[in-house]
Amino acid sequence: MKWPWISRTAHDAIVAESAKRNLDLGNRLTTLEARYDALVEKYTAKSDPPPSLVRRMPDPVTQAILAKSGSDQRLRKHFAAFVTEQRAAGLDEEAIAAAIRMGEDDMGGVP
């Protein structure tokens, strides 16, 4: 088998051409990335995410109800009725949540 010998000048020319192509490719990739980033910024700045993608945290009252009632549906209904009464009376959300978390005792809470 014959070995493929090339001259030093041919080798240097091939290496220089390869480096130039890699540089050109790198410049093109940088340009494309910049265009992509500009498009992403343009479209995300225009629109809010769809409501289905926005995850809302439950309010403190709902969190307290879920923490206290667990899987008991009757207790959840009881707490819901209590919350409705307290909101009609004008209590703030934190006070209602605290009453649910505290439970029934001599100082108040949910009966």
C-alpha positions in Angstrom: 0.0 0.0 0.0 1.2 3.4 -0.9 1.1 6.2 1.7 -0.5 9.5 0.7 2.3 11.9 1.0 1.7 15.6 0.5 4.0 18.6 0.5 4.2 21.0 3.4 2.8 23.9 1.3 -0.2 21.8 0.3 -0.7 20.8 3.9 -0.5 24.4 5.1 -3.0 25.5 2.4 -5.5 22.8 3.5 -5.2 23.8 7.2 -5.6 27.5 6.3 -8.7 26.8 4.2 -10.2 24.7 7.0 -9.6 27.4 9.6 -11.2 30.0 7.3 -14.3 27.8 6.8 -14.6 27.2 10.5 -14.3 30.9 11.1 -17.0 31.6 8.5 -19.2 29.0 10.0 -18.7 30.4 13.5 -19.6 33.9 12.2 -22.7 32.5 10.5 -23.8 30.7 13.7 -23.2 33.8 15.8 -25.4 35.8 13.4 -28.1 33.2 13.4 -28.1 33.0 17.2 -28.4 36.8 17.4 -31.4 36.7 15.0 -33.0 33.9 16.9 -32.6 35.7 20.2 -34.1 38.9 18.7 -37.1 37.0 17.5 -37.7 35.3 20.8 -37.4 38.6 22.6 -39.8 40.2 20.1 -42.5 37.6 20.5 -42.2 37.1 24.2 -42.3 40.8 24.8 -45.5 41.1 22.8 -47.7 38.5 24.4 -48.4 37.2 27.9 -48.3 33.5 28.3 -51.6 31.8 27.7 -53.7 31.4 30.9 -53.3 27.6 30.7 -49.5 28.0 31.2 -49.8 30.4 34.1 -49.8 28.6 37.4 -51.5 30.4 40.2 -50.8 29.7 43.8 -54.0 29.1 45.9 -54.9 31.9 48.2 -54.1 31.5 51.9 -57.7 30.5 52.8 -57.7 27.7 50.2 -54.3 26.5 51.4 -55.5 26.4 55.0 -58.7 24.5 54.0 -56.7 21.9 52.1 -54.2 21.5 54.9 -56.8 21.1 57.6 -59.4 19.0 55.7 -57.1 16.6 53.8 -59.4 14.4 51.7 -62.6 14.9 53.8 -65.2 16.5 51.5 -67.7 17.2 54.3 -65.0 19.1 56.2 -64.2 21.1 53.1 -67.9 22.0 52.7 -68.0 23.1 56.3 -64.9 25.3 55.9 -66.3 26.7 52.7 -69.5 27.7 54.4 -67.5 29.2 57.3 -65.4 31.2 54.8 -68.5 32.5 53.0 -69.9 33.8 56.4 -66.6 35.4 57.4 -66.1 37.1 54.1 -69.7 38.5 54.3 -68.8 39.8 57.8 -65.8 41.6 56.3 -62.9 39.7 57.7 -59.7 39.7 55.8 -58.2 36.6 54.1 -55.3 36.2 56.6 -57.7 36.2 59.6 -59.9 33.6 58.0 -57.0 31.4 57.2 -55.6 31.7 60.7 -59.0 30.8 62.1 -59.1 27.7 59.9 -55.6 26.7 60.8 -56.2 27.2 64.5 -59.3 25.0 64.7 -61.9 25.3 67.4 -60.9 26.4 70.9 -62.0 28.8 73.6 -60.4 31.8 71.8 -62.3 31.3 68.5 -61.5 29.5 65.3 -63.9 27.4 63.2 -66.8 25.9 65.1 
